[in-house]
């Protein structure tokens, strides 16, 4: 079924990063209120509204705050669908193929939507690591304890369920980090606990001001947790820090 010209024009606007989001929202409200939008159009429009640009190499890009469906429906009524919120399904939708989607409910209706990390999970469990990566990481110092002895090559993703990390053909150096045996043993215990309980590690237990840099304790992806990348976690938490005189 062919798209209505106004929906196609909306898609063209959404595909052009130079077009301001406010302009797109204004066009949708003025010209498209009575025109049905498909899941892809609504998904791309939600990305714009949420200020999210998908980038699988940047974990921070795949999270958004929570948006109420009422607010979204004020922009286009298609956001308030009666078919299980098809545009925000967590499996086959445009958004679902890219992000982990968390949907809040009031009764049986979806009331809120937020993006909670990249949807790059896989049931595969292959822990082989490319030799070139092992050789390079083992030259480095532990990112937690700053020691050079007993360095182990750690998968940043402690659940071992991100496909790109598990295939030697697609592994990147940035998927791994150097941890001393002691630090890696500690991480392994905390990751095991996270898998068992579904609750991520709370970095305030280590004295940090924030528990996570993105997501919350129920987020299913490792990104944003202290143990995923302690060095990056420290960088984000300490940004703008000024020593008291």
C-alpha positions, 0 to 999 in steps of 0.5 A: 500500500502506497504511503500518503504524500504527506507521510512520505514527505515526513519521512524525507524530513526525518531522514535529513539531519539538517532539518530541525526537529521543531520544523518536523513536529510543526509540519506533522501537527499542521499537515498530518493529523488526519493521515495514518502513519506507519510504524517506521514513520512513528518510530523515526519521529519518536527518535527525533522527539527523544533526541536520539540518533542510533549509533551502535558504537556509542552506548550513550546514544541508545537511551532516552527519557520516558515519554508519555503516550498522551504527549506523543499523541498530541503530536500525532494520534498514531502514537496512541494505537489500539493494536498493542502500540505496534510502532513501539514493539520490542521485536519487529518494529523499526525501533525494536530492531535498534533499541531495547524498548521499555513500555509502561502500562495503565491497565492494558494500554501502553502509557509511556515509552522509553529507549533503554539501550541498543538491541544487540543481544544474542543467545550465542555464547562464544567467548573466544577472543581474537589473538591480536586483541588479547596481545594488545590488551595484555600490554595494558594496565588494569583500568581499575587497580592500575597494575600490570600483573596478572592482566586478563582480557575482559569482555566489557559485556558481562552477560556475554550476550552481545553477538558482535563481541562473541564472533571473532570476525566482528570483535573490536578492541573497544569491546574489551578491557584489561582487568587484573585477576582480582578486579576481574574476579570481582566483576564476575561475581557482580555480573553473576548477581546481576544476571540472577536478580535482574538488578544492575550493580549500584555504583554508589556502593563504591562511593560514586554520586550516581548508580549508573551513567545511563539507564537504571537498575532494571536496564537489561543491557550492560552499558551504563553500568560501572563494571561495563567500562570503569574507565569511561564511567569515571570520566563521565562522573568526574566531568566538570569536577573542581577541587575544593580549595 
